[in-house]
Amino acid sequence: MSNLDYETLEKELVYKRKNGFRTMSDKEIKIAFDFAEKYKDYLNSSKTEREAVKTSVEMAKREGFVEWESEKTYKEGDKIYFVNRNKAVILVKFGKLGLEKGVNISVAHVDCPRLDLKPNPVYENESLVYFDTHYYGGIKKYQWVTLPLALHGIVVKQNGEKVEICVGENPDEPVFYITDLLPHLGAEQMKKSLGEAITGEALNVLVGSACVKDEKISNAVKLNTLKILKDKYGITEGDFMSAELTLVPADKARDIGFDRSLIASYGHDDRVCAYPSLLALFDAKDIERTAIVCLTDKEEIGSMGNTGLESNYLFDFIEDLAVVSGVNPRTVFRNSKCLSADVNAAYDPAFSEVYEKNNSSYINCGLVVTKYTGARGKSGSSDATAEFVGEIRRAFDENDVLWQMGELGKVDIGGGGTVAKYVANRNIDVVDVGVPVLSMHAPCEAVSKIDVYSTYKGILTFFEKIV
């Protein structure tokens, strides 16, 4: 035993995460940083799922993708897209093998936690006018006060006309705002827990204070606001009932730190996996199996609804492709493989008590493979098979992808879920991969540029090498 080279033995036997700044060449680090610049542009143009789908389709068209025709048979090299109700999109690049050999799918979601306007949102209180909101997804409500907010969405007028609204993104535009109690008067508020200090019904957004001059009008500030909306957009208060209007942080994506190695932005979860999925599909060459990217909606509220993945729209689409090609859809599903491209919680030293160090994901250590999610006893999780994880592991290692394994915090602390279980329900091999995120679900989250690029590289490897 004394003659053994223990350093060599340690390298052979002991698993250690690799920090990209130590292992990647300066050239590849620069490529990763350049990749992040275009990703920031994507974030800034995609603050709602509708905007993300619109931006993604525009990108796809520039890459030669055309709209799907349901009765058409497609061949190797063809590139198509299908938009589901303007809130989800499926993109396909056909490979050399027939659909009976299965397809490779990357699924990410493009909805994010936010504040939605209620159907009857406009009200006046003591000469201030507000929007009443209903939060969407899992948020810490106290994080959303005193932030500059932008209003995004659509209004469908009584006559059926659709009006798009986006206010607060440009420097010359107004923003919107939720007030908070000043510390001088906040002693009782600060005795409450974080979850109780700001309630959902307290997330009322300040939108105006000027009134019409007629003193006989009881809600003069509200009327003035409605007049502005009528003059600018042609909408009335009743039109809010057929609207999808959302308040999101007005800030743009920015670099963090003197070294500019991180990105601060709203919406990383999960557009940080949507963008690498798109780029990987665009860049994939000489693929054996047909490659599919699905950017889906409603993940943050359980994937319900006809644009969420618990519905059958993705699987119906694949079935339609199979039937036109004369292939049994069940054969396609049985032979298919999927990356559920979603984020995981990066280890945060400031809150180390909720993480288990050996099984957490870390910033700058690449994309994270998450074998299972769920809460506590893996409840609600798709637990990937060892065989499929082994296949992904080999492909990543053989193609120089920086990657790591990770779980979502300590076993009994909490947990979370992804769309993987809905894919697995169709007898498709699936595993979660994605970017480690700091401050997940906050109005401003943080990710590593190296990890974003590594996720792109991992999904590209999946499309090109997994058969």
C-alpha positions in Angstrom: 0.0 0.0 0.0 2.9 2.4 0.7 3.8 2.4 -3.0 0.4 3.6 -4.1 0.1 7.1 -5.6 -2.7 8.4 -3.5 -3.1 11.6 -5.4 -3.7 9.6 -8.6 -6.0 7.3 -6.6 -8.0 10.2 -5.3 -8.5 11.6 -8.8 -9.7 8.2 -10.0 -12.0 7.4 -7.1 -13.3 10.6 -5.5 -16.0 12.8 -7.2 -15.2 16.5 -7.1 -17.1 19.3 -8.7 -15.1 21.4 -11.2 -15.2 25.1 -11.1 -15.4 26.4 -14.7 -13.0 29.3 -14.0 -10.4 26.7 -13.1 -11.0 24.1 -15.8 -12.2 26.1 -18.9 -9.8 27.8 -21.2 -9.8 31.6 -21.4 -11.2 31.2 -25.0 -14.2 29.2 -23.9 -14.9 31.5 -20.9 -15.0 34.4 -23.4 -17.4 32.4 -25.5 -19.6 31.9 -22.5 -19.6 35.6 -21.6 -20.5 36.5 -25.2 -23.3 33.9 -25.2 -24.6 35.7 -22.0 -25.0 39.0 -23.8 -27.5 37.6 -26.3 -29.2 35.8 -23.4 -29.7 39.2 -21.6 -31.3 40.6 -24.8 -33.7 37.6 -24.7 -34.6 38.3 -21.1 -35.3 41.9 -21.8 -37.7 41.1 -24.6 -39.4 38.2 -22.9 -40.9 39.3 -19.6 -44.1 37.4 -20.1 -44.8 34.0 -21.6 -46.5 35.7 -24.6 -43.4 37.8 -25.2 -41.1 34.9 -24.8 -43.0 32.9 -27.4 -43.1 35.9 -29.8 -39.4 36.5 -29.4 -38.6 32.7 -29.8 -40.7 32.5 -33.0 -38.9 35.5 -34.5 -35.6 33.9 -33.7 -36.7 30.6 -35.2 -37.9 32.2 -38.4 -34.5 33.8 -38.9 -33.1 30.3 -38.6 -35.4 29.0 -41.4 -38.2 27.5 -39.3 -41.6 27.6 -40.9 -45.1 27.1 -39.4 -46.3 23.5 -39.1 -48.8 22.1 -41.6 -50.8 19.3 -40.0 -51.2 17.2 -43.1 -47.6 17.5 -44.4 -45.0 14.8 -44.2 -41.6 16.1 -43.2 -38.1 14.9 -44.0 -34.6 15.2 -42.6 -33.5 18.8 -42.2 -37.0 20.3 -42.2 -37.6 22.8 -39.4 -41.0 23.7 -38.2 -42.8 25.4 -35.3 -46.3 25.3 -33.8 -47.6 28.0 -31.5 -50.2 27.1 -28.9 -52.5 30.0 -28.1 -49.6 32.5 -28.2 -48.4 31.2 -24.8 -46.4 28.0 -25.7 -44.4 27.0 -28.7 -43.0 23.7 -30.1 -40.1 23.7 -32.5 -38.8 20.7 -34.4 -35.7 19.9 -36.4 -36.1 16.6 -38.2 -33.2 14.1 -38.0 -32.0 11.2 -40.2 -33.9 8.5 -38.4 -37.6 7.9 -38.6 -39.9 8.9 -35.8 -40.3 5.2 -34.8 -36.8 5.5 -33.4 -38.0 8.2 -31.0 -37.3 11.9 -30.6 -35.1 13.9 -28.3 -37.0 16.6 -26.5 -35.9 19.6 -24.4 -38.8 21.2 -22.4 -38.4 24.5 -20.6 -41.1 26.8 -19.3 -41.4 30.5 -20.0 -43.9 31.6 -17.4 -42.5 33.2 -14.2 -43.8 34.4 -10.8 -45.4 37.8 -11.2 -48.4 40.0 -10.2 -51.5 39.6 -12.4 -54.3 42.2 -12.4 -57.6 41.0 -11.1 -60.6 41.1 -13.5 -61.9 44.3 -11.9 -58.7 45.9 -10.8 -59.1 49.7 -10.8 -60.1 51.4 -7.6 -59.6 54.7 -5.8 -58.8 55.1 -2.1 -58.3 58.5 -0.5 -57.5 60.3 -3.8 -55.0 57.6 -4.9 -55.8 55.1 -7.6 -54.6 51.5 -7.6 -54.6 48.3 -9.5 -55.7 45.3 -7.4 -53.6 42.2 -8.1 -53.5 38.5 -7.6 -50.0 37.0 -7.5 -49.0 34.2 -9.8 -46.7 31.4 -8.7 -44.7 31.0 -5.5 -43.4 34.4 -4.3 -42.2 36.0 -1.1 -44.7 38.9 -1.1 -42.5 41.2 0.8 -40.0 41.2 -2.0 -42.4 42.9 -4.4 -43.0 46.2 -2.5 -41.2 49.5 -3.3 -40.0 48.2 -6.7 -40.4 50.0 -10.1 -42.9 47.8 -11.9 -43.8 47.6 -15.6 -47.2 46.7 -17.0 -47.3 44.0 -19.8 -50.0 42.2 -21.5 -53.1 42.3 -23.7 -56.6 43.6 -23.5 -59.4 42.1 -25.7 -62.0 44.8 -26.1 -65.8 44.1 -26.1 -65.7 44.2 -29.9 -63.0 41.6 -30.1 -60.1 43.9 -30.9 -56.9 43.0 -29.2 -54.7 45.8 -27.7 -51.1 45.1 -26.6 -49.8 47.1 -23.6 -46.3 47.5 -22.4 -45.5 50.5 -20.1 -42.5 51.0 -17.9 -39.7 49.5 -19.8 -38.3 52.6 -21.5 -36.6 55.4 -19.6 -39.1 58.0 -20.7 -42.1 55.9 -19.6 -43.8 55.8 -16.1 -43.5 52.9 -13.8 -45.8 51.5 -11.2 -45.2 51.0 -7.5 -46.4 49.2 -4.3 -45.9 51.2 -1.2 -44.6 49.9 2.2 -44.8 51.3 5.7 -42.0 53.6 6.8 -39.8 52.2 9.6 -40.7 55.1 11.9 -44.3 53.7 12.0 -43.6 50.1 11.3 -42.9 48.7 14.8 -46.0 46.5 14.8 -45.5 45.4 11.3 -41.9 44.3 12.0 -43.1 42.0 14.8 -44.9 39.9 12.2 -43.4 37.1 10.3 -42.1 37.7 6.8 -45.1 35.8 5.4 -47.6 37.9 7.4 -46.1 41.4 7.2 -47.2 41.8 3.5 -50.3 39.9 2.5 -51.6 39.1 -1.0 -54.4 41.6 -0.7 -51.8 44.3 0.3 -50.1 44.0 -3.1 -52.0 47.0 -4.5 -50.2 48.9 -7.2 -50.1 52.7 -7.2 -51.0 53.9 -10.7 -52.0 57.6 -10.3 -53.0 60.5 -8.1 -54.3 63.3 -10.5 -58.0 63.9 -10.7 -60.5 65.4 -13.1 -61.6 69.0 -12.2 -65.3 68.3 -11.7 -65.9 68.2 -8.0 -69.2 66.4 -8.5 -67.3 63.2 -9.5 -66.8 61.0 -6.4 -64.0 58.9 -7.8 -62.2 61.7 -9.7 -58.7 60.2 -9.7 -60.1 56.8 -11.0 -62.0 58.6 -13.7 -58.9 60.5 -14.8 -56.9 57.3 -15.0 -59.7 55.6 -17.0 -59.8 58.6 -19.3 -56.1 58.3 -20.0 -56.5 54.6 -20.8 -59.4 55.4 -23.1 -57.5 58.1 -24.9 -54.3 56.0 -25.3 -55.6 52.5 -25.8 -59.3 52.8 -26.5 -60.2 50.6 -23.6 -62.9 50.9 -20.8 -63.0 49.6 -17.3 -65.2 46.7 -18.5 -62.4 45.6 -20.9 -60.2 44.6 -18.0 -62.5 41.5 -17.6 -61.1 40.1 -20.9 -57.5 41.0 -20.3 -54.2 39.4 -19.3 -52.2 42.2 -17.7 -49.2 41.5 -15.6 -46.9 43.6 -13.5 -43.2 42.6 -13.6 -40.0 44.3 -12.4 -39.1 47.2 -14.8 -35.3 46.6 -14.5 -33.2 45.2 -17.3 -30.8 42.3 -17.1 -27.5 43.5 -15.6 -24.1 42.0 -14.9 -23.1 41.4 -11.2 -19.7 42.1 -9.7 -16.4 43.6 -10.7 -15.7 40.5 -12.7 -19.1 40.6 -14.4 -19.4 36.8 -14.0 -23.0 36.7 -12.9 -26.3 38.1 -14.4 -29.0 39.7 -12.3 -32.5 39.7 -13.8 -36.1 39.0 -13.4 -37.2 35.8 -15.1 -34.2 33.5 -15.0 -36.5 30.7 -13.8 -37.0 29.4 -16.4 -36.0 31.4 -19.4 -32.4 30.6 -18.5 -33.1 27.1 -19.8 -35.5 28.2 -22.6 -32.8 30.3 -24.3 -30.1 27.6 -24.3 -32.7 25.0 -25.5 -33.5 27.3 -28.5 -29.9 27.9 -29.4 -29.0 24.3 -29.0 -31.8 23.4 -31.4 -30.7 26.0 -33.9 -27.0 25.0 -33.8 -27.5 21.2 -33.8 -26.0 19.6 -36.9 -26.2 16.2 -38.5 -28.6 14.9 -35.9 -29.7 11.3 -36.0 -33.0 11.6 -34.1 -35.5 14.4 -34.6 -35.0 17.1 -32.0 -37.9 19.0 -30.3 -37.9 22.1 -28.1 -41.1 22.8 -26.2 -41.3 26.2 -24.4 -44.4 25.7 -22.2 -46.6 27.7 -19.9 -48.2 27.4 -16.4 -45.3 25.5 -14.8 -45.3 27.9 -11.9 -48.9 27.0 -11.0 -48.8 23.3 -11.6 -48.7 23.1 -15.4 -52.5 23.2 -15.5 -54.6 24.5 -18.4 -54.4 24.0 -22.1 -51.0 25.8 -22.4 -49.5 23.9 -19.5 -47.8 20.5 -19.9 -50.3 18.6 -17.9 -52.5 19.1 -20.9 -51.8 16.9 -24.0 -50.8 19.6 -26.5 -47.2 18.5 -26.8 -48.0 14.9 -26.9 -50.9 15.4 -29.3 -48.5 17.3 -31.6 -46.0 14.4 -31.5 -48.9 12.0 -32.2 -49.9 14.1 -35.2 -46.4 13.9 -36.6 -46.3 10.2 -36.0 -49.7 9.5 -37.6 -48.9 11.4 -40.8 -45.6 9.5 -41.0 -47.5 6.1 -40.5 -45.9 5.4 -37.1 -47.6 4.2 -34.0 -47.4 7.2 -31.5 -46.8 4.8 -28.6 -43.7 3.6 -30.3 -42.4 7.1 -30.6 -43.0 7.9 -27.0 -41.5 4.6 -25.8 -38.3 5.3 -27.7 -38.0 9.0 -26.9 -35.8 10.8 -24.4 -36.3 14.2 -22.8 -34.4 16.8 -20.8 -36.7 18.6 -18.5 -34.7 21.9 -18.7 -35.4 23.7 -15.4 -33.4 25.4 -12.8 -32.2 24.2 -9.4 -31.4 26.1 -6.2 -27.7 27.1 -6.1 -26.0 26.7 -2.7 -26.1 30.0 -0.9 -23.6 30.4 1.9 -25.8 33.1 3.4 -28.5 30.5 4.1 -26.4 27.3 4.5 -28.8 25.8 7.1 -31.3 24.7 4.4 -28.8 23.1 2.0 -26.9 19.8 2.2 -23.5 20.6 0.9 -22.6 17.3 -0.7 -25.8 17.2 -2.8 -26.3 20.8 -3.7 -25.5 22.6 -7.0 -22.9 25.4 -7.0 -22.4 28.5 -9.0 -19.8 28.2 -11.8 -19.8 24.4 -11.7 -21.9 24.0 -14.8 -25.4 22.8 -15.5 -26.9 20.7 -12.8 -28.4 17.3 -13.4 -31.3 16.6 -10.9 -32.2 13.0 -10.8 -35.4 13.6 -8.9 -37.3 16.6 -7.4 -40.5 16.5 -5.3 -41.0 17.3 -1.7 -39.7 15.3 1.3 -40.1 11.6 0.3 -39.7 12.5 -3.4 -43.5 13.2 -3.5 -44.7 14.4 -6.9 -41.4 13.6 -8.6 -40.3 11.8 -11.7 -37.2 9.8 -10.6 -35.0 9.2 -13.6 -33.6 5.8 -14.2 -29.9 5.0 -13.5 -29.6 3.9 -17.1 -30.7 7.2 -18.5 -28.7 9.3 -16.1 -25.7 7.1 -17.0 -26.2 7.8 -20.7 -26.5 11.5 -20.1 -23.4 11.4 -17.8 -21.3 9.6 -20.4 -22.4 12.0 -23.2 -21.6 15.1 -21.1 -18.1 13.7 -20.0 -17.2 12.6 -23.6 -18.1 16.0 -25.0 -16.4 18.2 -22.4 -19.7 19.6 -20.8 -19.2 21.1 -17.4 -21.9 19.6 -15.2 -22.7 18.6 -11.6 -25.4 16.7 -9.7 -27.7 18.5 -7.3 -30.8 18.3 -5.1 -33.2 21.0 -4.0 -32.2 21.6 -0.4 -32.3 19.3 2.7 -34.8 16.4 2.6 -37.3 17.7 5.1 -37.0 21.4 4.5 -39.2 21.8 1.4 -39.0 20.8 -2.2 -40.3 21.6 -5.6 -41.4 20.1 -8.9 -40.9 20.4 -12.6 -42.7 19.2 -15.8 -40.6 16.0 -15.8 -43.5 13.9 -14.3 -45.9 14.9 -17.1 -43.3 13.7 -19.7 -42.6 10.5 -17.8 -46.4 9.8 -17.8 -46.1 9.2 -21.5 -43.4 6.5 -21.0 -40.6 8.8 -22.1 -37.2 8.7 -20.4 -36.7 12.1 -18.7 -34.3 13.8 -16.4 -34.1 17.3 -15.1 -31.1 19.5 -16.1 -30.6 23.2 -15.8 -28.9 26.2 -14.3 -28.3 26.8 -10.6 -30.0 30.0 -9.5 -29.5 32.2 -6.5 -32.6 33.9 -5.0 -35.0 31.8 -7.1 -38.5 33.2 -7.5 -37.3 36.7 -6.3 -38.1 39.7 -8.5 -34.3 39.7 -9.3 -32.5 36.4 -9.5 -28.8 35.6 -10.1 -27.1 33.1 -12.4 -23.6 32.4 -13.6 -22.6 33.0 -17.2 -20.6 29.9 -17.3 -23.5 27.8 -16.1 -25.8 29.3 -18.8 -23.4 28.4 -21.5 -22.8 25.0 -20.0 -26.5 24.3 -20.2 -26.5 25.3 -23.8 -23.6 23.0 -24.4 -25.2 20.1 -22.5 -28.5 20.4 -24.5 -26.6 20.6 -27.8 -24.8 17.4 -26.8 -28.1 15.8 -26.0 -29.5 16.6 -29.5 -26.3 15.6 -31.4 -25.0 12.6 -29.5 -27.9 10.8 -27.7 -29.5 8.2 -30.0 
